[in-house]
Amino acid sequence: MSTLTIVGAGPKAVAVAAKAHVAERLGLDVPEITVIDPHGVGAHWLAAGGWTDGRHRLGTSPEKDVGFPYRTELTGDHRIDAEIDRGMAALSWTSHLIDAGTYAAWIDRARPQPMHSEWAAYLRWVSERIGLNPVPGRVTNAEISDNDWRIRVEDAISGTPRILSSDALMLTGPGTSERRFLQHSNVLSVAGFWARIAADARFTGRVCVIGGGETAASIIEELTAHRVAEIVTVAPTACLLSRGENFQENALYTDPEVWTSLDAATRRAMLCRTDRGVLSLQSLELIGRDGRCRHVMGSVSSVTASATGPVVHVEHPGSSVAADTVIDARGADPSWFIGLLGDGARAQLAMAAGFDPEGGTRRAGFVAGIEGSIRRDLTVDGMDPPLVLPTLAGFNQGPGFGNLSCLGLLADRILGGISGDGDGLVSVGSRAISDRG
């Protein structure tokens, strides 16, 4: 049996573990899965993860749950794949609400988007039903040794290290929520902002929020409930943009087969238009109703301290914004995991991405090179043992793999790549054959 270690116990990890659980119960050969997270399942949707206070609304429909789109492609046998879908339906968002006795109320309230904490509760409900118990630790290093990954994990409480071995490694999550442009008491990271909210801090004066995506949206929504004089957003776009919400755009996320036929420029443009640096329609409507919100177009070059407070310097059009408080809400860092890799693994990844490992790497170009190397099974072409990077798979394989839009298909691709044959199909064991008669 192969082994898969997943760093981060978020929706992607839960989706892969859930489908593996259902498939194994039907007699299919699936990898043994270990999930590592210092805070447990769904932590980034709770205050403990530093990205939210848990009270803001999910941007994606909750029906795009761990089994969506419920068109399993794991074995190539329609009857077995349909049986897997039925097993995953028992782990759906709807089943969760039925189990909690809240399904009718949710329907009667016109199916509102759940709060982040409610989404975390759903992920934990799934985990309980499949017996997923993450290792409570923090990964500090992942290196290649012979044909295996050697993963150094420090215990979340004691800090005691241990080494885990795995045939394949999957890295998920947004990276740190602690980054900020300047070490200053009034320049806050995302985690610093939510920590102050948890401490019942109230913001006043002029607040500048750097960023124009969902991370910034949750912060802006929170600030509209405070007695601030002005909320200034700074982002490279001419205005705050909404996510693509029409059928054709959503369909690209659900069914990415058309995606691979698009040229690179079209794919980049679509990702910018529908996924990166964009807000949900609900967030934009709320922000648009608040007359205190103002937008400045441009890229932030630096934040400096003045006698009256922090100043945000904008490269284009070469202006500055003085504020009482600055919040760095740039969101996820797609390259966060590079520093986690050992020298050998990082050198192999650089070569796979088309970089000379001895010549240094420019981070943005390095990430683009990795994105271009992601295969159908969401592994990096040229990495042995396999390195699974679903968060960076959007450009090459389809925009839904980097977010919550097709978690069930994401699980198919990953499990099929690790346990399947050359076509990504998982072999059927004797028990599944006998179950079929």
PLY file of the C-alpha trace (Angstrom):
ply
format ascii 1.0
element vertex 437
property float x
property float y
property float z
element edge 436
property int vertex1
property int vertex2
end_header
0.00 0.00 0.00
1.29 3.46 -0.90
1.32 6.29 1.63
0.28 9.92 1.22
1.06 12.61 3.78
-0.98 15.82 3.59
0.18 19.02 5.28
-2.87 21.00 6.35
-6.26 19.67 7.48
-8.46 21.91 5.36
-11.13 21.14 2.75
-8.72 19.58 0.24
-7.27 17.18 2.79
-10.73 16.24 4.07
-12.00 15.70 0.51
-9.11 13.36 -0.39
-9.40 11.46 2.89
-13.19 11.16 2.54
-13.08 9.76 -0.98
-10.29 7.36 -0.03
-12.42 6.19 2.92
-15.49 5.57 0.74
-13.44 3.89 -2.00
-11.64 1.62 0.47
-14.95 0.46 1.94
-15.90 -0.64 -1.58
-12.71 -2.67 -1.88
-10.58 -0.29 -3.93
-6.84 0.12 -3.48
-6.15 3.54 -2.00
-3.14 5.02 -0.21
-2.78 5.17 3.54
-3.31 8.84 4.36
-1.74 10.86 7.17
-2.83 14.46 7.69
-0.72 16.89 9.75
-2.04 20.12 11.25
-1.13 21.88 14.51
-4.68 23.13 15.11
-6.82 20.26 13.78
-9.41 20.12 11.02
-10.67 23.35 9.44
-8.49 25.65 11.56
-8.08 28.31 8.88
-11.84 28.83 9.00
-11.69 29.52 12.74
-10.06 32.24 14.80
-7.25 29.86 15.80
-5.95 29.79 12.22
-5.36 33.55 12.04
-7.30 34.15 8.79
-10.76 34.99 10.15
-12.79 35.32 13.33
-15.11 32.62 12.00
-18.12 34.95 11.79
-17.84 36.03 8.16
-19.55 34.32 5.26
-18.12 31.70 2.93
-17.71 33.03 -0.61
-18.33 29.67 -2.31
-21.65 27.84 -2.25
-21.56 25.25 0.58
-23.13 22.71 -1.78
-19.72 22.66 -3.46
-18.72 20.38 -0.62
-16.14 17.60 -0.28
-17.87 15.42 -2.90
-18.78 18.03 -5.51
-19.38 17.69 -8.49
-20.39 14.09 -7.73
-19.11 12.70 -11.01
-16.45 10.34 -9.71
-13.80 9.29 -12.24
-11.79 6.97 -10.05
-12.17 3.50 -11.58
-13.63 3.90 -15.06
-16.44 1.54 -14.07
-19.64 3.59 -14.01
-21.37 1.36 -11.48
-18.55 1.53 -8.96
-17.93 5.24 -9.49
-21.66 5.89 -8.98
-21.51 3.90 -5.76
-18.64 6.09 -4.59
-20.77 9.16 -5.33
-23.57 7.73 -3.21
-21.11 7.20 -0.37
-19.82 10.76 -0.73
-23.40 12.10 -0.74
-23.71 10.76 2.81
-20.88 13.17 3.68
-22.36 16.20 1.90
-23.22 19.62 3.29
-26.91 18.72 3.03
-26.40 15.48 4.95
-24.55 17.45 7.63
-27.51 19.80 8.05
-29.98 16.91 8.12
-27.89 15.20 10.78
-27.87 18.42 12.83
-31.61 18.95 12.37
-31.13 22.33 10.66
-31.75 21.48 7.01
-35.35 22.77 6.87
-34.41 26.04 8.58
-31.53 26.54 6.13
-33.91 26.06 3.18
-36.51 28.38 4.72
-33.86 31.08 5.15
-33.16 30.86 1.38
-29.96 28.79 1.78
-27.65 31.50 3.18
-23.90 31.21 2.86
-22.56 29.63 6.07
-20.20 31.48 8.34
-16.60 30.34 8.27
-17.05 28.63 11.64
-20.06 26.71 10.29
-17.98 25.52 7.35
-15.27 24.38 9.77
-17.94 22.50 11.76
-18.98 20.73 8.55
-15.39 19.69 7.79
-15.03 18.35 11.33
-18.32 16.47 11.01
-16.99 14.73 7.86
-13.69 13.97 9.59
-15.45 12.33 12.52
-17.43 10.08 10.21
-14.41 8.87 8.28
-12.15 8.54 11.33
-9.72 11.26 10.24
-7.56 12.31 13.18
-4.79 14.67 12.07
-1.36 14.45 13.64
-1.19 17.52 15.94
2.10 18.91 14.77
3.86 21.49 12.64
5.95 20.44 9.63
9.32 22.19 9.70
11.13 20.38 6.88
10.39 17.99 4.01
13.33 16.38 2.27
13.80 13.63 -0.29
15.73 10.56 0.81
16.13 7.70 -1.66
12.58 7.22 -3.01
10.70 8.65 -0.04
9.81 11.91 1.61
11.28 12.43 5.06
9.02 14.87 6.88
10.09 16.53 10.12
7.14 17.20 12.41
7.29 19.10 15.70
4.61 18.27 18.25
2.09 21.13 18.55
2.36 21.20 22.35
5.78 19.95 23.38
7.74 20.84 20.25
9.30 17.38 20.27
10.37 16.49 16.71
9.89 13.23 14.88
10.40 12.05 11.31
7.59 10.61 9.17
8.23 8.72 5.94
5.86 8.89 2.98
5.68 7.80 -0.66
3.98 11.08 -1.66
3.59 14.52 -0.12
0.68 16.92 -0.60
1.00 20.54 0.52
-2.09 22.65 1.09
-3.07 25.89 2.77
-2.43 29.62 2.30
0.81 29.91 4.25
1.35 32.36 7.08
-1.19 35.03 8.05
1.52 36.98 9.91
3.20 38.87 7.06
3.09 42.66 7.00
5.02 45.42 5.27
6.37 47.06 8.44
6.95 46.05 12.05
4.82 48.78 13.62
2.09 48.73 16.25
-0.41 50.24 13.81
0.57 48.09 10.81
-1.23 44.80 11.23
-1.04 41.43 9.56
-4.23 39.47 8.92
-3.61 37.47 12.08
-2.84 40.65 14.02
-6.11 42.24 12.92
-8.25 39.26 13.95
-6.35 38.98 17.23
-7.35 42.55 18.05
-10.95 41.80 17.10
-10.88 38.79 19.42
-9.66 41.15 22.16
-12.68 43.44 21.49
-10.55 46.24 20.03
-12.44 48.99 18.19
-10.94 50.78 15.21
-11.31 54.51 14.56
-9.92 57.15 12.20
-8.68 56.29 8.72
-7.89 52.63 8.02
-6.01 51.46 4.93
-6.50 47.86 3.79
-3.90 46.52 1.35
-5.42 43.90 -0.94
-8.53 43.33 -2.99
-9.47 39.66 -2.46
-11.63 37.67 -0.07
-9.15 38.09 2.78
-9.44 41.86 2.45
-13.23 41.62 2.01
-13.75 39.96 5.40
-11.62 42.64 7.06
-13.46 45.48 5.30
-16.83 43.98 6.28
-15.71 43.89 9.90
-14.47 47.48 9.75
-17.82 48.74 8.47
-19.22 47.83 11.90
-16.65 50.12 13.61
-16.70 53.90 14.05
-14.00 54.50 11.44
-13.90 57.72 9.43
-12.71 56.14 6.18
-11.71 52.75 4.79
-9.21 53.02 1.93
-8.41 49.92 -0.10
-5.26 49.69 -2.21
-5.05 47.03 -4.93
-3.65 46.85 -8.50
-7.11 46.82 -10.10
-9.01 49.98 -11.09
-11.77 49.05 -8.64
-12.74 46.18 -6.39
-13.90 43.38 -8.67
-16.53 40.68 -8.22
-15.94 37.00 -8.77
-17.30 35.49 -11.97
-20.79 34.29 -11.15
-22.35 33.34 -14.50
-22.89 29.78 -15.68
-20.07 29.63 -18.20
-17.45 30.91 -15.75
-18.67 28.64 -12.95
-18.72 25.66 -15.33
-14.98 26.07 -16.00
-14.42 25.54 -12.28
-16.69 22.52 -12.07
-15.58 20.82 -15.29
-12.06 21.87 -16.32
-11.71 19.70 -19.44
-12.19 22.74 -21.71
-9.59 24.64 -19.69
-6.58 22.77 -21.05
-7.54 23.76 -24.62
-7.21 27.49 -23.80
-3.97 29.32 -24.50
-1.81 30.55 -21.61
-2.79 34.22 -21.90
-6.50 33.38 -21.82
-6.05 31.17 -18.77
-4.12 33.88 -16.91
-6.79 36.44 -17.73
-9.57 34.11 -16.58
-7.82 33.39 -13.28
-7.41 37.11 -12.63
-11.02 37.79 -13.58
-12.66 35.04 -11.55
-10.38 33.95 -8.72
-7.44 36.14 -7.75
-8.02 39.49 -6.11
-11.79 39.38 -6.47
-14.69 39.52 -4.00
-18.01 37.76 -3.70
-21.08 39.64 -4.89
-22.37 39.73 -1.30
-19.20 41.44 -0.07
-19.19 43.98 -2.89
-22.82 44.87 -2.24
-22.13 45.53 1.45
-19.01 47.58 0.72
-20.77 49.52 -2.03
-23.48 50.66 0.38
-20.97 52.15 2.81
-19.96 55.69 1.87
-16.78 55.50 3.97
-15.15 53.05 1.55
-12.74 54.43 -1.07
-10.43 52.63 -3.49
-6.92 53.54 -4.69
-5.49 51.69 -7.69
-1.85 50.68 -7.53
0.78 48.33 -6.15
2.17 48.99 -2.69
5.95 49.40 -2.71
6.41 50.00 1.02
4.89 51.23 4.25
6.82 53.74 6.36
6.25 55.32 9.76
5.64 59.04 10.20
5.04 61.20 13.26
1.29 60.92 12.75
1.09 57.26 11.79
1.92 54.78 9.00
2.07 55.86 5.34
1.36 53.48 2.45
3.44 54.21 -0.66
1.79 53.24 -3.95
3.99 52.68 -7.01
1.32 53.41 -9.56
0.29 56.20 -9.90
3.06 57.21 -7.49
0.96 58.41 -4.58
0.74 57.74 -0.86
-1.99 57.11 1.68
-1.62 58.30 5.28
-3.62 56.28 7.78
-4.14 55.70 11.47
-4.06 51.93 10.93
-2.78 49.83 8.02
-3.80 46.21 7.52
-1.77 44.01 5.19
-4.50 41.82 3.68
-2.68 40.53 0.60
-3.92 37.05 1.45
-2.34 33.72 0.61
1.30 33.46 -0.41
1.43 30.84 -3.19
5.14 30.24 -2.58
4.97 29.69 1.19
5.94 26.02 0.99
9.27 26.57 -0.79
11.01 27.43 2.47
9.65 24.21 3.97
11.57 22.03 1.53
15.04 20.70 2.20
17.95 21.60 -0.08
17.63 18.47 -2.20
13.87 18.75 -2.65
14.11 22.46 -3.44
16.83 21.86 -6.04
14.75 19.13 -7.69
11.70 21.41 -7.70
13.73 24.24 -9.25
14.83 21.96 -12.07
11.27 20.74 -12.58
10.14 24.36 -12.82
12.82 25.18 -15.40
15.26 27.00 -13.10
18.95 26.45 -12.48
19.10 25.43 -8.80
22.60 26.89 -8.56
21.64 30.22 -10.10
19.06 31.33 -7.56
15.36 31.82 -8.18
13.18 34.87 -8.49
10.15 33.90 -6.41
7.39 35.04 -8.80
9.03 33.36 -11.79
9.71 30.24 -9.74
6.02 29.94 -8.84
4.97 30.47 -12.48
7.38 27.72 -13.50
5.91 25.35 -10.92
2.37 26.17 -12.09
3.35 25.26 -15.63
4.71 21.88 -14.50
1.58 20.61 -12.70
0.27 17.40 -14.28
-3.26 16.04 -14.53
-2.88 14.24 -11.20
-1.86 17.59 -9.60
1.73 16.44 -9.04
4.80 18.36 -10.22
6.24 16.85 -13.38
9.82 15.86 -12.68
9.47 15.38 -8.91
10.22 11.88 -7.63
8.84 10.97 -5.13
5.58 12.75 -6.01
4.87 16.26 -4.75
1.16 17.18 -4.95
0.42 20.92 -5.16
-3.32 21.44 -5.75
-3.18 25.12 -4.75
-0.95 25.83 -7.78
-2.81 23.55 -10.19
-5.27 26.18 -11.41
-3.22 27.51 -14.33
-2.37 24.15 -15.89
-5.30 21.92 -14.94
-8.32 24.07 -14.12
-9.21 27.01 -11.88
-11.31 25.00 -9.44
-8.41 22.93 -8.11
-6.89 25.84 -6.23
-10.04 26.62 -4.24
-13.28 24.90 -3.14
-14.96 24.59 -6.51
-14.39 20.90 -7.39
-13.13 19.10 -4.30
-14.53 15.73 -5.39
-12.75 15.89 -8.74
-9.58 17.07 -6.99
-9.69 13.92 -4.84
-10.16 11.73 -7.95
-7.12 13.24 -9.65
-4.87 12.87 -6.61
-5.94 9.36 -5.58
-5.87 8.17 -9.17
-2.37 9.56 -9.64
-0.96 7.89 -6.53
-2.83 4.57 -6.58
-3.94 4.27 -10.20
-2.53 2.92 -13.40
-1.05 5.10 -16.12
-4.50 6.46 -16.97
-5.18 7.53 -13.38
-7.70 4.75 -12.71
-7.72 2.99 -9.35
-7.67 -0.79 -9.45
-10.67 -2.70 -8.16
-10.06 -5.25 -5.42
-11.75 -8.61 -5.10
-14.24 -7.39 -2.50
-15.61 -4.73 -4.85
-15.94 -7.30 -7.62
-17.82 -9.69 -5.35
-20.05 -6.84 -4.13
-21.03 -6.25 -7.74
-21.91 -9.89 -8.16
0 1
1 2
2 3
3 4
4 5
5 6
6 7
7 8
8 9
9 10
10 11
11 12
12 13
13 14
14 15
15 16
16 17
17 18
18 19
19 20
20 21
21 22
22 23
23 24
24 25
25 26
26 27
27 28
28 29
29 30
30 31
31 32
32 33
33 34
34 35
35 36
36 37
37 38
38 39
39 40
40 41
41 42
42 43
43 44
44 45
45 46
46 47
47 48
48 49
49 50
50 51
51 52
52 53
53 54
54 55
55 56
56 57
57 58
58 59
59 60
60 61
61 62
62 63
63 64
64 65
65 66
66 67
67 68
68 69
69 70
70 71
71 72
72 73
73 74
74 75
75 76
76 77
77 78
78 79
79 80
80 81
81 82
82 83
83 84
84 85
85 86
86 87
87 88
88 89
89 90
90 91
91 92
92 93
93 94
94 95
95 96
96 97
97 98
98 99
99 100
100 101
101 102
102 103
103 104
104 105
105 106
106 107
107 108
108 109
109 110
110 111
111 112
112 113
113 114
114 115
115 116
116 117
117 118
118 119
119 120
120 121
121 122
122 123
123 124
124 125
125 126
126 127
127 128
128 129
129 130
130 131
131 132
132 133
133 134
134 135
135 136
136 137
137 138
138 139
139 140
140 141
141 142
142 143
143 144
144 145
145 146
146 147
147 148
148 149
149 150
150 151
151 152
152 153
153 154
154 155
155 156
156 157
157 158
158 159
159 160
160 161
161 162
162 163
163 164
164 165
165 166
166 167
167 168
168 169
169 170
170 171
171 172
172 173
173 174
174 175
175 176
176 177
177 178
178 179
179 180
180 181
181 182
182 183
183 184
184 185
185 186
186 187
187 188
188 189
189 190
190 191
191 192
192 193
193 194
194 195
195 196
196 197
197 198
198 199
199 200
200 201
201 202
202 203
203 204
204 205
205 206
206 207
207 208
208 209
209 210
210 211
211 212
212 213
213 214
214 215
215 216
216 217
217 218
218 219
219 220
220 221
221 222
222 223
223 224
224 225
225 226
226 227
227 228
228 229
229 230
230 231
231 232
232 233
233 234
234 235
235 236
236 237
237 238
238 239
239 240
240 241
241 242
242 243
243 244
244 245
245 246
246 247
247 248
248 249
249 250
250 251
251 252
252 253
253 254
254 255
255 256
256 257
257 258
258 259
259 260
260 261
261 262
262 263
263 264
264 265
265 266
266 267
267 268
268 269
269 270
270 271
271 272
272 273
273 274
274 275
275 276
276 277
277 278
278 279
279 280
280 281
281 282
282 283
283 284
284 285
285 286
286 287
287 288
288 289
289 290
290 291
291 292
292 293
293 294
294 295
295 296
296 297
297 298
298 299
299 300
300 301
301 302
302 303
303 304
304 305
305 306
306 307
307 308
308 309
309 310
310 311
311 312
312 313
313 314
314 315
315 316
316 317
317 318
318 319
319 320
320 321
321 322
322 323
323 324
324 325
325 326
326 327
327 328
328 329
329 330
330 331
331 332
332 333
333 334
334 335
335 336
336 337
337 338
338 339
339 340
340 341
341 342
342 343
343 344
344 345
345 346
346 347
347 348
348 349
349 350
350 351
351 352
352 353
353 354
354 355
355 356
356 357
357 358
358 359
359 360
360 361
361 362
362 363
363 364
364 365
365 366
366 367
367 368
368 369
369 370
370 371
371 372
372 373
373 374
374 375
375 376
376 377
377 378
378 379
379 380
380 381
381 382
382 383
383 384
384 385
385 386
386 387
387 388
388 389
389 390
390 391
391 392
392 393
393 394
394 395
395 396
396 397
397 398
398 399
399 400
400 401
401 402
402 403
403 404
404 405
405 406
406 407
407 408
408 409
409 410
410 411
411 412
412 413
413 414
414 415
415 416
416 417
417 418
418 419
419 420
420 421
421 422
422 423
423 424
424 425
425 426
426 427
427 428
428 429
429 430
430 431
431 432
432 433
433 434
434 435
435 436
